[in-house]
Amino acid sequence: MYDTDGRKYLDGVSSLWVTTFGHRTPEIDAAIIAQLGKLDHSTFLGATHTPGIELAEKLLALTPGLDKVFYAGDGSSAVEAGLKIAYQYSVQSGQPRPLFVHLSEAYHGDTLGAVSVGGMKLFHATYRPLLLKTATVGSPGLRAPGQTPVERAAEVIKELEAVMAAQGDQVCAIVLEPMVQAAAGMLTYDASFLRAARELATKYGALLMVDEVATGIARTGPMWAHQHAGITPDLLTCGKGITAGYLPLSAVLATDEVYSAFLGAPEKTFFHGHTYTANPLACAAANANLTLAVERDLPGQVAVLGARLADLLKPVGDRDSVVEIRQLGAMIGVEVANVRHRTGFEVCRAARKRGVWLRPLGDTVILMPPLTLGEAEQNLMVEALAEAIDEVVR
Ligand SMILES: Cc1ncc(COP(=O)(O)O)c(C=O)c1O
């Protein structure tokens, strides 16, 4: 990317965790232009169109166990739709369940439903009086010193069991970010937690909704992060990377079981839709992106990228100035020691002087590069980070 003075930057955060193959991917540019020659926009309310159908087929082919697609506009609006689907599913299955279970430190977007299932004090505390009914369990990614990921997962599983035992018949969905709580600073957690959440949701008749807005499209390795745990959710939200960052588009994927609760009387319809839902240009971008993801074996590439970045980052992690490096695939958080006001921000500013664009979440510097980043650029990104840390954190 180039700034207004013509200085060149490597985008180390994929814009906002969206860019798949780097900016201006020729195949995606061409797909949008081709779609523009056919249809600009057409409502999805009571209608459909070819790129929307094609995209639903592509998404479902990548997601064994899920059968239907409902489009929305961005990550937050997919989460809103998912929450409403979960509640309406409970109503239409014979027992209204007004409660959502979610994790502390969670982030699902900035609209009020998404904030309700969020758990970040700084972003969410102000709005508490306005929000949906929820029960919160601890973050499986926040470990005490010396505690292993498996031990921490076991602790939070106990909490979740207790919540479900007490209120499970009121819970319509357990909502979580699978494997990585991204906005909290890339808090990674053990897959055993996800498997237990699946089991407990089933045991108490609640749905499991995984929010793959950040983790989807191979960011963590497999196409979806929940696949690390070998589970199938009932609902999956995705957004961000599905269009490779070209245009806003998101979706909720659901099982046939959930979908079938909306069939029958007209009042059972899911009365929810946005003007720009499934915009054809956005669908065309997503179709081209997903075609390339499969053709170029994106999960395989991310496995290689993640392993090489882990190696490069080892000496960074050995520094006293670095508290911890958390990584799953190409989602990386480098937590630096808090030595001054806004240390993470200062580190990113120092990296920018070295031609690398990074963003902090508190004192955690995020590395979330395009998934096909070349080796020379990987070296540049990690060297700039290391030098920036050495400059700022003494
Ligand atoms: C897990 C998760 N869900 C939802 C969202 C919200 O997406 P959007 O910013 O597109 O509304 C985000 C954004 O970072 C996210 O990380």
The ligand as an ORCA input file, in Angstrom:
! r2SCAN-3c Opt
* xyz 0 1
  C     -15.355    -12.658     15.546
  C     -15.927    -11.397     14.980
  N     -17.244    -11.302     14.799
  C     -17.815    -10.200     14.272
  C     -17.054     -9.113     13.926
  C     -17.709     -7.882     13.378
  O     -17.529     -7.790     12.003
  P     -17.795     -6.401     11.251
  O     -16.733     -5.457     11.704
  O     -17.673     -6.760      9.795
  O     -19.167     -5.947     11.614
  C     -15.664     -9.157     14.097
  C     -14.817     -8.001     13.733
  O     -13.658     -7.907     14.028
  C     -15.081    -10.328     14.646
  O     -13.765    -10.412     14.866
*
